């Protein structure tokens, strides 16, 4: 049983926010967990990414149940995305073990900005066509790229899959979110096992964030079911861009501090 100190309280707050975000937008919640762990608990960048991916698992599962209860999961699309994402997550976890903190921050911010812009200009999906062989291959490729980002950045990958399903395949927003959550679960398991092997995860912190996030994920899923696609996409896009700005400011301050420290020691 973890000691209920200031750090635990901050982890609970991160979990509450991440869970609600997961249910509301169909993401694992890592886009909030990663900066939350870094800013609120001063966790190391690399460790925060690995810990986030582990925390995403229970949160995503709770969110998935909510979407599934509303029949908002396309299991055929989820299958092919998952095939690619599981292998991609292993590659991403390997990259996490060797990538520099500056590279991790830069890639994370870039992904947030691109995803936010895509969502702002996304259209309403009217439903996908029959899955052809080409579409299956494209889905596997998207899943692989998403899994690699998930393993490296500690995010479930929903912020990539959701816009891709809406924009490229015309899948309605609610179904895209539910399908994304179905893929995030195996991706999270695959990447977390690899991160644990590389000592890039804090399972105690992940358990606190994930456990409390389960409850707010269900609430977020219910709110999402009542929300229009246009409003949901706009809110999600704005949130992604705000997180990107916050992370960029944090990275800039950290970089300035590192430069000063280097100048002193040299």
ABEGO torsion letter per residue (X at the ends): XBBBBAAAAAAAAAAAAAAAAAAAAGBAGAAAAAAAAAAAAGBBAAAAAAAAAAAAAAAAAAAAAAAAAAGABBAAAAAAAAAAAAAAAAAAAAAAAABBAAAAAAAAAAAAAAAAAAAAABBBBAEBBBBBAAAAAAAAAAAAAAAAAAAAAGBAGAAAAAAAAAAAAGBBAAAAAAAAAAAAAAAAAAAAAAAAAAGABBAAAAAAAAAAAAAAAAAAAAAAAABBAAAAAAAAAAAAAAAAAAAAAAAAAAAAAAAAAAAAAX
